[in-house]
Amino acid sequence: MNLRQRYAGPTDRRAGIDAAGRCTGHDKRNVVSFGPLPEEMLAVACVWRTDGTIVEADIVISDTAGLFFLVRPDRCVAQWDLEGTLTHEFGHVFGLGHVPNAAHGALTMSDGLPGCSTDARSLGLGDYLALRARYRRW
């Protein structure tokens, strides 16, 4: 897998995701942006493929004030870790789906990220094994 990234400065581009959390048209540019989402959504990733190859991936993160933290507040209530949320969404970009929270709640790709926790900042063993199985070259 040949991946590269670089910071190219600020942009006014928006992820190809609407306020209902639906994927819209793509422009062959990968964008991560903040924007409105339904209350029950923290973030959404959309991945577009051509012949099985990813050609674009966009992520939108809810712009609801006070929803996310970078440093866990002492009196955390109904807030989520931004880093863990993005780790989860980038898991989707790399081809991982959700796993049921009831059976795999400790995994980053669980369908129920816990509030006030920083545990999803890195991949769990099950997440890693799923990536390894998907890309088989590791």
Secondary structure, 3 states (H helix, E strand, C coil): CCCCCCCCCCCCCCCCECCCCCECCCCCCCEEEEECCCCCCCEEEEEEEECCEEEEEEEEEECCCCCEECCCCCCCCCCEEHHHHHHHHHHHHCCCCCECHHHHCCCCCECCCCCCCCHHHCCCHHHHHHHHHHHCCC
